[in-house]
Amino acid sequence: MDWITIYIIAAVMIVPVFIYGAICQTRINRVYDEYIKVNANSDVCAAEMAFKMLAKANVSGVNVVKANGRLTDCYDPRNKVIKLSTETYYSSSIAALGVAAHEVGHAIQHHKKNPLFTIRRFISPVVSFISRAFLPIILLGSLLNVSLLMPALGYYMVYIGLIFYGSGLIFELITLPLEFNASKKALEYLRETDTLNDYELSKAREVLSAAAQTYVASLASTLLYFLRFLSVAMIFRDRD
């Protein structure tokens, strides 16, 4: 299979992956909207549950605070803070408890020095910077190569941009298993402590699964774009 064929296949596959991503985003919004309105029988709020889960895992020095916005829940490893949206923080709903427990799962990964978490935290600032630089570099390199003004320099610039973009792909590859692991820890805690009954647990699993699928869609999209950029670089190489 030549590189032109790979480029065409990757370009065609972008369409179904884009549709899949849109479906995933619609699904997470739908299930979250549905189960943020359904309170769990335990009647414990998400913030209180988060503190209890941290204590059970012997994680100290991590705070739980309110954050503005919707679905802005996250764990900040730099400041050791679990940020829960206002909608989640005070809620006793199935969705809120699942989301909060998931973020505590990330705090536990940090506390236990999970290797993948450590790597992601280390490369995160670098990836954040170069993810904004790769496209201008690739475009400029392509222009220099196609125009024959400075084809050699353009060729190497395309490769540099490709390496930059590849770092983002590695970041997403690392992120995916961490997300699944955090959800696993969340569901285990919610089940073991009877915070959610079996029915409620299945619905919390549905919420977390829908959220995880958005990461799968993002990874698939990034991989296809990487293959397209790589194909362009290889086509330039063969032409040269």
ROSE-4610 file (N, C-alpha, C; in Angstrom, 1 decimal, always signed):
// ROSE-4610
residu = [M/M/M/D/D/D/W/W/W/I/I/I/T/T/T/I/I/I/Y/Y/Y/I/I/I/I/I/I/A/A/A/A/A/A/V/V/V/M/M/M/I/I/I/V/V/V/P/P/P/V/V/V/F/F/F/I/I/I/Y/Y/Y/G/G/G/A/A/A/I/I/I/C/C/C/Q/Q/Q/T/T/T/R/R/R/I/I/I/N/N/N/R/R/R/V/V/V/Y/Y/Y/D/D/D/E/E/E/Y/Y/Y/I/I/I/K/K/K/V/V/V/N/N/N/A/A/A/N/N/N/S/S/S/D/D/D/V/V/V/C/C/C/A/A/A/A/A/A/E/E/E/M/M/M/A/A/A/F/F/F/K/K/K/M/M/M/L/L/L/A/A/A/K/K/K/A/A/A/N/N/N/V/V/V/S/S/S/G/G/G/V/V/V/N/N/N/V/V/V/V/V/V/K/K/K/A/A/A/N/N/N/G/G/G/R/R/R/L/L/L/T/T/T/D/D/D/C/C/C/Y/Y/Y/D/D/D/P/P/P/R/R/R/N/N/N/K/K/K/V/V/V/I/I/I/K/K/K/L/L/L/S/S/S/T/T/T/E/E/E/T/T/T/Y/Y/Y/Y/Y/Y/S/S/S/S/S/S/S/S/S/I/I/I/A/A/A/A/A/A/L/L/L/G/G/G/V/V/V/A/A/A/A/A/A/H/H/H/E/E/E/V/V/V/G/G/G/H/H/H/A/A/A/I/I/I/Q/Q/Q/H/H/H/H/H/H/K/K/K/K/K/K/N/N/N/P/P/P/L/L/L/F/F/F/T/T/T/I/I/I/R/R/R/R/R/R/F/F/F/I/I/I/S/S/S/P/P/P/V/V/V/V/V/V/S/S/S/F/F/F/I/I/I/S/S/S/R/R/R/A/A/A/F/F/F/L/L/L/P/P/P/I/I/I/I/I/I/L/L/L/L/L/L/G/G/G/S/S/S/L/L/L/L/L/L/N/N/N/V/V/V/S/S/S/L/L/L/L/L/L/M/M/M/P/P/P/A/A/A/L/L/L/G/G/G/Y/Y/Y/Y/Y/Y/M/M/M/V/V/V/Y/Y/Y/I/I/I/G/G/G/L/L/L/I/I/I/F/F/F/Y/Y/Y/G/G/G/S/S/S/G/G/G/L/L/L/I/I/I/F/F/F/E/E/E/L/L/L/I/I/I/T/T/T/L/L/L/P/P/P/L/L/L/E/E/E/F/F/F/N/N/N/A/A/A/S/S/S/K/K/K/K/K/K/A/A/A/L/L/L/E/E/E/Y/Y/Y/L/L/L/R/R/R/E/E/E/T/T/T/D/D/D/T/T/T/L/L/L/N/N/N/D/D/D/Y/Y/Y/E/E/E/L/L/L/S/S/S/K/K/K/A/A/A/R/R/R/E/E/E/V/V/V/L/L/L/S/S/S/A/A/A/A/A/A/A/A/A/Q/Q/Q/T/T/T/Y/Y/Y/V/V/V/A/A/A/S/S/S/L/L/L/A/A/A/S/S/S/T/T/T/L/L/L/L/L/L/Y/Y/Y/F/F/F/L/L/L/R/R/R/F/F/F/L/L/L/S/S/S/V/V/V/A/A/A/M/M/M/I/I/I/F/F/F/R/R/R/D/D/D/R/R/R/D/D/D]
num = [1/1/1/2/2/2/3/3/3/4/4/4/5/5/5/6/6/6/7/7/7/8/8/8/9/9/9/10/10/10/11/11/11/12/12/12/13/13/13/14/14/14/15/15/15/16/16/16/17/17/17/18/18/18/19/19/19/20/20/20/21/21/21/22/22/22/23/23/23/24/24/24/25/25/25/26/26/26/27/27/27/28/28/28/29/29/29/30/30/30/31/31/31/32/32/32/33/33/33/34/34/34/35/35/35/36/36/36/37/37/37/38/38/38/39/39/39/40/40/40/41/41/41/42/42/42/43/43/43/44/44/44/45/45/45/46/46/46/47/47/47/48/48/48/49/49/49/50/50/50/51/51/51/52/52/52/53/53/53/54/54/54/55/55/55/56/56/56/57/57/57/58/58/58/59/59/59/60/60/60/61/61/61/62/62/62/63/63/63/64/64/64/65/65/65/66/66/66/67/67/67/68/68/68/69/69/69/70/70/70/71/71/71/72/72/72/73/73/73/74/74/74/75/75/75/76/76/76/77/77/77/78/78/78/79/79/79/80/80/80/81/81/81/82/82/82/83/83/83/84/84/84/85/85/85/86/86/86/87/87/87/88/88/88/89/89/89/90/90/90/91/91/91/92/92/92/93/93/93/94/94/94/95/95/95/96/96/96/97/97/97/98/98/98/99/99/99/100/100/100/101/101/101/102/102/102/103/103/103/104/104/104/105/105/105/106/106/106/107/107/107/108/108/108/109/109/109/110/110/110/111/111/111/112/112/112/113/113/113/114/114/114/115/115/115/116/116/116/117/117/117/118/118/118/119/119/119/120/120/120/121/121/121/122/122/122/123/123/123/124/124/124/125/125/125/126/126/126/127/127/127/128/128/128/129/129/129/130/130/130/131/131/131/132/132/132/133/133/133/134/134/134/135/135/135/136/136/136/137/137/137/138/138/138/139/139/139/140/140/140/141/141/141/142/142/142/143/143/143/144/144/144/145/145/145/146/146/146/147/147/147/148/148/148/149/149/149/150/150/150/151/151/151/152/152/152/153/153/153/154/154/154/155/155/155/156/156/156/157/157/157/158/158/158/159/159/159/160/160/160/161/161/161/162/162/162/163/163/163/164/164/164/165/165/165/166/166/166/167/167/167/168/168/168/169/169/169/170/170/170/171/171/171/172/172/172/173/173/173/174/174/174/175/175/175/176/176/176/177/177/177/178/178/178/179/179/179/180/180/180/181/181/181/182/182/182/183/183/183/184/184/184/185/185/185/186/186/186/187/187/187/188/188/188/189/189/189/190/190/190/191/191/191/192/192/192/193/193/193/194/194/194/195/195/195/196/196/196/197/197/197/198/198/198/199/199/199/200/200/200/201/201/201/202/202/202/203/203/203/204/204/204/205/205/205/206/206/206/207/207/207/208/208/208/209/209/209/210/210/210/211/211/211/212/212/212/213/213/213/214/214/214/215/215/215/216/216/216/217/217/217/218/218/218/219/219/219/220/220/220/221/221/221/222/222/222/223/223/223/224/224/224/225/225/225/226/226/226/227/227/227/228/228/228/229/229/229/230/230/230/231/231/231/232/232/232/233/233/233/234/234/234/235/235/235/236/236/236/237/237/237/238/238/238/239/239/239/240/240/240]
x = [+0.9/+0.0/+0.9/+0.7/+1.5/+1.0/+1.7/+1.4/+0.2/+0.0/-1.1/-2.4/-2.4/-3.6/-3.9/-2.8/-3.0/-3.6/-3.1/-3.7/-5.2/-5.5/-6.9/-7.8/-7.3/-8.1/-8.3/-7.2/-7.3/-8.3/-8.2/-9.1/-10.6/-10.8/-12.2/-12.7/-11.9/-12.2/-12.5/-12.0/-12.3/-13.8/-14.5/-16.0/-16.7/-16.6/-17.3/-16.8/-15.5/-14.9/-15.5/-15.7/-16.3/-17.7/-18.5/-19.8/-19.9/-19.0/-18.9/-18.6/-17.7/-17.4/-18.6/-19.4/-20.6/-21.6/-21.7/-22.7/-22.3/-21.0/-20.4/-20.7/-20.5/-20.8/-22.2/-23.1/-24.5/-24.9/-24.3/-24.7/-24.3/-23.1/-22.7/-23.5/-23.9/-24.8/-26.2/-26.7/-28.0/-28.0/-27.1/-27.1/-26.8/-25.9/-25.6/-26.8/-27.5/-28.7/-29.8/-29.8/-30.9/-30.6/-29.3/-29.0/-28.5/-28.3/-28.0/-29.3/-30.4/-31.7/-32.2/-31.5/-32.0/-31.1/-31.6/-30.9/-30.7/-29.5/-29.2/-29.9/-30.2/-30.9/-30.0/-28.7/-27.8/-27.9/-28.3/-28.5/-27.3/-26.1/-24.8/-24.5/-24.0/-23.6/-22.3/-22.0/-20.8/-19.5/-19.5/-18.3/-18.0/-19.1/-18.9/-18.4/-18.9/-18.5/-17.0/-16.6/-15.2/-14.3/-14.6/-13.7/-13.7/-14.8/-14.8/-14.0/-14.1/-13.3/-11.8/-11.4/-10.0/-9.5/-10.3/-9.9/-9.8/-10.7/-10.7/-9.4/-9.0/-7.8/-6.5/-6.6/-5.5/-4.7/-5.5/-4.9/-5.1/-4.0/-4.1/-3.6/-3.9/-3.4/-4.2/-5.3/-6.0/-7.3/-7.6/-8.8/-9.9/-11.1/-12.3/-12.9/-13.0/-13.5/-14.5/-15.3/-16.3/-15.6/-16.1/-15.6/-16.7/-16.5/-17.6/-17.8/-18.9/-19.1/-19.9/-20.1/-20.9/-19.9/-19.9/-19.0/-17.6/-17.2/-15.9/-15.1/-15.7/-15.1/-13.7/-12.7/-11.4/-10.5/-9.4/-8.4/-7.2/-6.7/-5.6/-4.4/-3.5/-2.4/-1.4/-1.2/-0.2/-0.6/-1.9/-2.3/-3.0/-3.1/-3.7/-5.1/-5.9/-7.3/-8.2/-9.3/-10.4/-11.4/-11.6/-12.6/-13.9/-15.0/-16.3/-17.1/-17.8/-18.7/-19.8/-20.3/-21.4/-22.5/-22.9/-23.9/-23.6/-22.4/-22.0/-21.7/-21.1/-20.6/-21.6/-22.8/-23.8/-24.8/-24.7/-25.7/-25.5/-26.6/-26.6/-27.1/-27.0/-27.5/-26.5/-27.1/-26.2/-25.1/-25.4/-24.3/-23.3/-23.7/-22.7/-21.8/-22.4/-21.5/-20.6/-21.0/-20.1/-19.0/-19.3/-18.3/-17.3/-17.8/-16.9/-16.0/-16.5/-15.7/-14.6/-15.0/-14.0/-12.8/-13.1/-12.0/-11.2/-11.8/-11.0/-10.1/-10.6/-9.8/-8.5/-8.6/-7.3/-6.4/-7.0/-6.2/-5.5/-6.2/-5.6/-4.4/-4.6/-3.5/-2.3/-2.5/-1.4/-0.7/-1.6/-1.0/-0.2/-0.7/+0.0/+1.1/+1.4/+2.4/+2.3/+1.1/+0.8/+1.7/+2.5/+3.5/+2.9/+1.8/+1.2/+0.8/+0.2/-0.1/+1.1/+2.2/+3.4/+3.9/+3.9/+4.4/+3.5/+2.2/+1.3/+1.5/+1.6/+1.8/+3.1/+4.2/+5.5/+5.4/+4.7/+4.7/+3.6/+2.7/+1.5/+1.9/+2.8/+3.1/+3.8/+4.6/+5.3/+4.3/+3.4/+2.4/+1.4/+1.1/+0.2/+0.9/+2.2/+2.9/+3.0/+3.5/+3.8/+2.5/+1.4/+0.2/-0.3/+0.1/-0.2/+0.8/+1.9/+3.0/+3.0/+2.5/+2.7/+2.1/+0.9/+0.2/+0.9/+1.3/+2.0/+3.3/+4.0/+5.3/+5.1/+4.0/+3.7/+3.3/+2.4/+2.0/+3.1/+4.0/+5.1/+6.1/+6.3/+7.2/+6.7/+5.4/+4.8/+4.9/+4.6/+4.7/+6.1/+7.1/+8.5/+8.9/+8.4/+8.7/+8.0/+6.7/+6.0/+6.4/+6.7/+7.1/+8.6/+9.3/+10.7/+11.6/+11.1/+12.0/+13.1/+12.7/+13.7/+13.2/+13.2/+12.6/+13.2/+14.5/+15.1/+14.6/+14.7/+14.2/+12.7/+11.9/+10.5/+10.3/+11.0/+10.9/+11.2/+12.2/+12.5/+11.5/+11.0/+10.0/+8.7/+8.4/+7.2/+7.4/+8.6/+9.0/+8.9/+9.4/+9.4/+7.9/+7.1/+5.7/+5.0/+5.4/+4.9/+5.2/+6.5/+6.9/+6.1/+5.9/+5.1/+3.7/+3.1/+1.7/+1.7/+2.7/+2.8/+2.9/+3.5/+3.5/+2.1/+1.2/-0.2/-0.9/-0.5/-1.1/-0.6/+0.6/+1.1/+0.4/+0.2/-0.5/-1.9/-2.6/-4.0/-3.9/-2.9/-2.8/-2.6/-1.8/-1.6/-2.9/-3.6/-4.8/-5.9/-6.1/-7.2/-7.3/-6.2/-6.2/-6.3/-5.8/-6.0/-7.5/-8.2/-9.6/-10.4/-10.1/-10.8/-10.5/-9.2/-8.8/-9.5/-9.6/-10.3/-11.7/-12.4/-13.8/-13.9/-13.0/-13.0/-12.9/-12.0/-11.9/-13.1/-13.7/-14.9/-16.1/-16.3/-17.4/-17.2/-15.9/-15.6/-15.9/-15.5/-15.8/-17.3/-18.0/-19.5/-20.2/-19.7/-20.3/-20.0/-18.7/-18.2/-18.8/-19.0/-19.5/-21.0/-21.7/-23.1/-23.6/-22.8/-23.2/-24.2/-24.1/-25.1/-25.5/-26.8/-27.3/-27.0/-27.4/-27.0/-27.6/-28.9/-29.5/-28.8/-28.6/-27.9/-26.5/-25.8/-24.5/-24.4/-25.4/-25.4/-25.6/-26.4/-26.6/-25.3/-24.6/-23.4/-22.3/-22.3/-21.4/-21.8/-23.0/-23.4/-22.9/-23.0/-22.5/-21.0/-20.2/-18.8/-18.3/-19.1/-18.8/-18.9/-20.0/-20.3/-19.2/-18.7/-17.6/-16.3/-16.1/-14.8/-14.8/-16.0/-16.1/-15.7/-15.9/-15.4/-13.9/-13.2/-11.7/-11.3/-12.1/-11.9/-12.0/-13.1/-13.3/-12.2/-11.7/-10.7/-9.4/-9.1/-7.9/-7.9/-9.1/-9.2/-9.0/-9.6/-9.5/-8.0/-7.3/-5.9/-5.1/-5.3/-4.6/-4.7/-6.0/-6.2/-5.5/-5.6/-4.9/-3.3/-2.9/-1.4/-1.0/-1.9/-1.6/-1.6/-2.5/-2.6/-1.3/-0.9/+0.4/+1.6/+1.6/+2.7/+2.8/+1.6/+1.5/+2.1/+1.7/+2.2/+3.7/+4.3/+5.7/+6.4/+5.8/+6.4/+6.3/+5.2/+5.0/+6.1/+6.3/+7.4/+8.7/+9.0/+10.3/+10.4/+9.4/+9.5/+9.7/+9.0/+9.2/+10.6/+11.1/+12.5/+13.5]
y = [-1.2/+0.0/+1.3/+2.1/+3.3/+4.4/+5.5/+6.6/+7.4/+7.5/+8.2/+7.5/+6.2/+5.4/+5.5/+5.5/+5.7/+7.1/+8.1/+9.4/+9.5/+8.8/+8.8/+8.1/+6.9/+6.1/+6.9/+7.6/+8.4/+9.5/+10.1/+11.3/+10.8/+9.7/+9.2/+8.7/+8.1/+7.7/+8.8/+10.0/+11.2/+11.4/+11.2/+11.5/+10.6/+9.2/+8.4/+8.7/+9.0/+9.2/+10.5/+11.5/+12.8/+12.6/+11.7/+11.4/+10.7/+9.7/+9.0/+9.9/+10.9/+11.9/+12.7/+13.1/+13.9/+13.1/+11.8/+10.9/+10.8/+10.6/+10.5/+11.7/+12.9/+14.1/+14.3/+13.9/+14.0/+13.0/+11.8/+10.8/+11.2/+11.8/+12.2/+13.3/+14.2/+15.3/+14.8/+13.8/+13.2/+12.5/+11.5/+10.7/+11.6/+12.5/+13.4/+14.2/+14.8/+15.6/+14.8/+13.5/+12.6/+12.2/+11.9/+11.3/+12.4/+13.6/+14.7/+15.1/+14.6/+15.0/+13.8/+12.7/+11.5/+11.4/+11.6/+11.5/+10.1/+9.8/+8.4/+8.2/+7.0/+6.7/+7.1/+7.0/+7.3/+8.8/+9.6/+11.1/+11.8/+11.3/+12.0/+12.8/+14.1/+15.0/+14.6/+15.0/+14.6/+15.1/+16.3/+16.8/+16.0/+15.7/+14.9/+13.5/+12.9/+11.6/+11.6/+12.7/+12.8/+12.8/+13.6/+13.6/+12.2/+11.5/+10.2/+9.2/+9.3/+8.4/+8.7/+9.9/+10.3/+9.7/+9.8/+9.3/+7.8/+7.1/+5.7/+5.2/+6.0/+5.6/+6.1/+6.7/+7.3/+8.4/+9.2/+10.3/+11.6/+12.2/+13.4/+14.6/+15.8/+17.0/+17.4/+16.7/+17.0/+17.7/+18.8/+19.6/+19.4/+19.6/+19.6/+20.9/+21.6/+22.9/+23.0/+24.1/+24.4/+25.1/+24.8/+25.4/+25.9/+27.0/+27.5/+26.7/+26.8/+26.1/+24.8/+24.2/+22.9/+21.8/+20.7/+19.6/+20.0/+20.9/+21.4/+20.6/+19.5/+18.7/+18.2/+18.3/+17.8/+17.7/+17.1/+17.0/+17.8/+18.7/+19.6/+19.0/+18.3/+17.6/+18.6/+19.8/+20.8/+21.3/+21.6/+22.2/+21.2/+19.9/+18.9/+19.3/+19.6/+20.1/+19.4/+18.8/+18.3/+19.4/+19.8/+20.8/+20.2/+20.5/+20.0/+21.2/+21.1/+22.2/+22.4/+23.6/+23.9/+22.9/+22.5/+21.6/+20.2/+19.9/+18.6/+18.7/+19.7/+19.8/+19.5/+20.1/+20.0/+18.9/+18.3/+17.3/+15.9/+15.3/+13.9/+12.9/+13.4/+12.7/+11.6/+10.6/+9.5/+10.0/+11.0/+11.5/+12.2/+13.1/+13.9/+12.9/+11.9/+11.0/+10.2/+9.8/+9.1/+10.0/+11.2/+12.2/+12.5/+12.8/+13.2/+12.0/+10.8/+9.7/+9.4/+9.7/+9.6/+10.5/+11.7/+12.7/+12.3/+11.8/+11.2/+10.1/+9.3/+8.3/+8.8/+10.0/+10.6/+11.0/+11.5/+11.9/+10.7/+9.6/+8.3/+7.9/+8.0/+7.7/+8.5/+9.8/+10.7/+10.3/+10.0/+9.7/+8.4/+7.4/+6.1/+6.1/+7.3/+7.5/+6.5/+6.5/+5.7/+6.1/+5.1/+5.5/+6.3/+5.9/+6.6/+8.1/+8.2/+9.5/+10.4/+9.8/+10.6/+11.1/+10.2/+10.5/+11.6/+11.5/+12.5/+13.8/+13.8/+15.1/+15.7/+14.9/+15.5/+16.1/+15.4/+15.9/+16.9/+17.0/+17.9/+19.3/+20.0/+21.4/+21.5/+20.5/+20.5/+20.3/+19.3/+19.0/+20.2/+20.9/+22.1/+23.1/+23.3/+24.3/+23.9/+22.7/+22.3/+22.0/+21.7/+21.4/+22.7/+23.8/+25.1/+25.5/+24.8/+25.2/+24.2/+23.0/+22.0/+22.4/+23.0/+23.2/+24.3/+25.5/+26.5/+25.9/+25.1/+24.5/+23.6/+22.8/+21.8/+22.6/+23.6/+24.4/+25.2/+25.8/+26.5/+25.6/+24.4/+23.5/+22.9/+22.7/+22.2/+23.2/+24.5/+25.6/+25.7/+25.7/+25.8/+24.6/+23.4/+22.2/+22.3/+22.6/+22.5/+23.7/+24.8/+26.0/+25.8/+24.9/+24.6/+25.8/+26.7/+27.8/+27.3/+26.5/+25.9/+24.5/+23.6/+22.3/+21.4/+21.5/+20.7/+21.2/+22.5/+23.0/+22.7/+22.9/+22.6/+21.1/+20.2/+18.8/+18.5/+19.1/+18.9/+19.6/+20.7/+21.4/+20.5/+19.9/+19.0/+17.9/+17.3/+16.3/+16.8/+18.0/+18.5/+18.7/+19.2/+19.4/+18.1/+17.1/+15.7/+15.2/+15.4/+14.9/+15.6/+16.9/+17.7/+17.1/+16.9/+16.4/+15.0/+14.2/+12.8/+12.8/+13.9/+14.0/+14.1/+14.8/+14.9/+13.6/+12.8/+11.4/+10.6/+10.6/+9.9/+10.3/+11.6/+12.1/+11.5/+11.4/+10.8/+9.3/+8.7/+7.2/+6.9/+7.8/+7.7/+8.0/+9.0/+9.5/+8.4/+7.7/+6.8/+5.7/+5.0/+4.0/+4.6/+5.9/+6.5/+6.9/+7.3/+7.6/+6.3/+5.2/+4.0/+3.5/+3.6/+3.2/+4.1/+5.4/+6.3/+5.9/+5.6/+5.2/+3.8/+2.9/+1.7/+1.9/+2.7/+3.0/+3.6/+4.5/+5.2/+4.2/+3.3/+2.4/+1.4/+1.0/+0.1/+0.7/+2.0/+2.6/+2.8/+3.2/+3.5/+2.2/+1.1/-0.2/-0.7/-0.7/-1.2/-0.5/+0.8/+1.6/+1.8/+1.1/+1.2/+2.6/+3.4/+4.8/+4.8/+3.8/+3.6/+2.1/+1.9/+0.5/+0.0/-1.3/-1.9/-1.2/-0.7/+0.0/+1.3/+2.1/+3.4/+3.2/+2.1/+1.9/+1.7/+1.0/+0.7/+2.0/+3.0/+4.3/+5.2/+5.1/+5.8/+5.3/+3.9/+3.3/+3.8/+4.0/+4.5/+5.9/+6.8/+8.1/+8.1/+7.4/+7.3/+6.7/+5.7/+5.1/+6.0/+6.8/+7.8/+8.9/+9.3/+10.2/+9.6/+8.4/+7.7/+7.6/+7.4/+7.2/+8.5/+9.7/+10.9/+10.9/+10.3/+10.2/+9.2/+8.2/+7.2/+7.9/+8.7/+9.4/+10.4/+11.1/+12.1/+11.4/+10.2/+9.5/+9.0/+8.5/+8.0/+9.2/+10.3/+11.5/+11.9/+12.0/+12.4/+11.4/+10.1/+9.1/+9.3/+9.5/+9.7/+10.9/+12.0/+13.2/+13.0/+12.2/+11.9/+11.1/+10.2/+9.4/+10.2/+11.2/+12.1/+12.9/+13.5/+14.3/+13.4/+12.2/+11.3/+11.0/+10.7/+10.4/+11.6/+12.8/+13.9/+14.0/+13.8/+13.8/+12.7/+11.5/+10.4/+10.7/+11.3/+11.7/+12.7/+13.7/+14.7/+13.9/+13.0/+12.3/+11.5/+10.8/+10.0/+10.9/+12.1/+13.0/+13.5/+13.9/+14.4/+13.3]
z = [+0.0/+0.0/+0.0/-1.0/-1.1/-0.2/+0.0/+0.9/+0.4/-0.9/-1.4/-1.0/-1.1/-0.7/+0.8/+1.6/+3.0/+3.3/+2.6/+2.8/+2.4/+1.3/+0.9/+1.9/+2.4/+3.3/+4.6/+5.1/+6.3/+6.1/+5.0/+4.7/+4.7/+4.1/+4.0/+5.4/+6.2/+7.5/+8.5/+8.2/+9.0/+9.2/+8.1/+8.1/+9.2/+9.1/+10.1/+11.5/+11.7/+13.0/+13.5/+12.7/+13.0/+13.5/+12.7/+13.1/+14.4/+14.6/+15.9/+17.0/+16.9/+17.9/+18.3/+17.2/+17.5/+18.2/+17.9/+18.6/+20.1/+20.3/+21.7/+22.5/+21.9/+22.6/+22.9/+22.0/+22.2/+23.3/+23.3/+24.3/+25.7/+25.9/+27.2/+27.7/+26.9/+27.3/+27.7/+26.9/+27.2/+28.5/+28.7/+29.9/+31.1/+31.0/+32.1/+32.5/+31.5/+31.8/+32.4/+32.1/+32.6/+34.1/+34.4/+35.7/+36.7/+36.2/+37.1/+37.9/+37.4/+38.0/+38.9/+38.9/+39.7/+40.9/+42.1/+43.3/+43.7/+44.3/+44.8/+46.1/+46.4/+47.7/+48.9/+48.8/+49.9/+50.3/+49.4/+49.7/+50.2/+49.8/+50.1/+49.0/+49.2/+48.1/+47.6/+46.4/+45.7/+46.4/+46.9/+47.6/+48.9/+49.6/+50.8/+50.5/+49.4/+49.0/+48.5/+47.9/+47.4/+48.6/+49.6/+50.8/+51.5/+51.5/+52.1/+51.3/+50.0/+49.1/+49.2/+49.3/+49.5/+50.8/+51.9/+53.2/+53.2/+52.5/+52.4/+51.7/+50.7/+50.0/+50.6/+51.8/+52.5/+51.7/+51.0/+50.2/+51.0/+51.4/+52.2/+51.3/+51.8/+51.1/+49.8/+49.5/+48.3/+48.8/+48.2/+48.5/+47.5/+47.8/+46.9/+46.9/+45.7/+45.6/+44.5/+44.5/+43.5/+42.3/+41.1/+39.9/+39.1/+38.4/+37.5/+36.3/+35.6/+34.4/+34.6/+33.4/+33.4/+32.8/+33.5/+33.1/+33.1/+34.1/+34.2/+35.3/+35.7/+36.8/+36.3/+37.2/+36.8/+38.1/+37.9/+39.0/+38.6/+39.4/+39.2/+40.0/+39.3/+40.1/+40.6/+39.9/+40.3/+41.7/+41.9/+43.2/+44.1/+43.6/+44.3/+44.7/+43.7/+44.0/+43.0/+43.6/+42.8/+42.6/+41.3/+41.0/+40.5/+41.3/+40.9/+40.5/+39.4/+39.0/+40.0/+40.1/+41.1/+41.0/+39.8/+39.5/+40.2/+40.2/+40.8/+42.3/+42.7/+44.1/+45.1/+45.0/+46.1/+45.8/+44.6/+44.1/+44.8/+45.0/+45.4/+44.3/+43.1/+41.9/+41.5/+40.8/+40.3/+39.4/+38.5/+37.6/+38.4/+39.4/+40.2/+41.0/+41.6/+42.4/+41.5/+40.3/+39.4/+38.9/+38.5/+38.0/+39.1/+40.3/+41.4/+41.8/+41.9/+42.2/+41.1/+39.9/+38.8/+39.0/+39.4/+39.6/+40.8/+41.8/+43.0/+42.5/+41.5/+41.0/+40.4/+39.8/+39.2/+40.4/+41.5/+42.6/+43.2/+43.2/+43.7/+42.8/+41.5/+40.6/+40.9/+41.2/+41.5/+42.8/+43.8/+45.1/+45.0/+44.2/+44.1/+43.1/+42.5/+41.5/+40.3/+39.8/+38.6/+37.5/+36.9/+35.9/+34.8/+34.3/+33.1/+33.5/+34.8/+35.3/+35.4/+35.9/+36.0/+34.7/+33.7/+32.4/+31.8/+31.9/+31.3/+32.0/+33.3/+34.0/+33.5/+33.3/+32.9/+31.5/+30.6/+29.2/+28.9/+29.8/+29.5/+29.2/+29.9/+29.5/+28.1/+27.8/+26.5/+25.4/+25.6/+24.6/+24.4/+25.5/+25.4/+24.5/+24.6/+23.8/+22.4/+22.1/+20.7/+19.9/+20.6/+19.9/+19.2/+19.6/+19.0/+17.9/+17.9/+16.9/+15.7/+15.8/+14.8/+13.4/+13.5/+12.2/+11.4/+12.0/+11.2/+10.6/+11.4/+10.9/+9.7/+9.8/+8.7/+7.5/+7.7/+6.5/+5.8/+6.7/+6.1/+5.4/+6.0/+5.4/+4.1/+4.1/+2.8/+1.7/+2.1/+1.1/+0.6/+1.4/+1.0/+0.1/+0.4/-0.4/-1.7/-1.8/-3.0/-3.9/-3.4/-4.2/-4.7/-4.1/-4.5/-4.1/-3.2/-2.8/-1.9/-0.9/+0.0/+0.3/-0.7/-0.5/+0.6/+0.8/+1.9/+3.2/+3.4/+4.7/+4.9/+3.9/+4.0/+4.4/+3.8/+4.1/+5.6/+6.1/+7.5/+8.4/+8.0/+8.8/+8.9/+7.8/+7.9/+8.9/+8.9/+9.8/+11.3/+11.5/+12.8/+13.3/+12.4/+12.7/+13.0/+12.2/+12.4/+13.8/+14.2/+15.5/+16.6/+16.4/+17.4/+17.5/+16.3/+16.4/+17.0/+16.7/+17.3/+18.8/+19.4/+20.9/+21.4/+20.7/+21.1/+21.0/+20.0/+19.9/+21.0/+21.4/+22.6/+23.8/+24.0/+25.2/+25.3/+24.1/+24.1/+24.4/+23.9/+24.1/+25.6/+26.3/+27.7/+28.5/+28.0/+28.7/+28.8/+27.7/+27.6/+28.7/+28.9/+30.0/+31.4/+31.5/+32.8/+33.1/+32.0/+32.2/+32.5/+31.9/+32.2/+33.6/+34.0/+35.4/+36.4/+36.2/+37.2/+37.3/+36.2/+36.2/+37.0/+36.8/+37.5/+39.0/+39.4/+40.8/+41.4/+40.6/+41.0/+41.3/+40.3/+40.4/+41.6/+41.7/+42.8/+44.2/+44.4/+45.6/+45.8/+44.8/+44.9/+45.3/+44.7/+45.0/+46.4/+46.8/+48.1/+49.2/+49.1/+50.2/+50.2/+49.2/+49.1/+48.9/+48.3/+48.0/+46.9/+46.0/+44.9/+45.0/+44.8/+44.7/+43.3/+43.0/+41.8/+40.6/+40.7/+39.6/+39.4/+40.4/+40.3/+39.8/+40.2/+39.8/+38.3/+37.7/+36.3/+35.5/+36.1/+35.4/+35.6/+36.7/+36.8/+35.9/+35.7/+34.7/+33.3/+33.0/+31.7/+31.5/+32.5/+32.4/+32.2/+33.0/+32.8/+31.5/+31.1/+29.8/+28.6/+28.7/+27.7/+27.6/+28.8/+28.9/+28.3/+28.6/+28.1/+26.6/+26.0/+24.5/+23.8/+24.5/+23.8/+23.7/+24.6/+24.5/+23.4/+23.3/+22.2/+20.8/+20.7/+19.4/+19.2/+20.2/+20.0/+19.6/+20.2/+19.9/+18.4/+18.0/+16.6/+15.6/+15.9/+15.1/+15.0/+16.1/+16.1/+15.4/+15.5/+14.8/+13.3/+12.8/+11.4/+10.8/+11.6/+11.1/+11.1/+12.1/+12.1/+10.8/+10.5/+9.3/+8.0/+8.0/+6.8/+6.7/+7.9/+7.9/+7.5/+8.1/+7.8/+6.3/+5.7/+4.3/+3.5/+3.8/+3.1/+3.2/+4.4/+4.5/+3.7/+3.7/+2.9/+1.4/+1.0/-0.5/-0.9/+0.0/-0.3/-0.4/+0.5/+0.5/-0.8/-1.2/-2.4/-3.7/-3.6/-4.8/-4.8/-3.6/-3.6/-4.0]
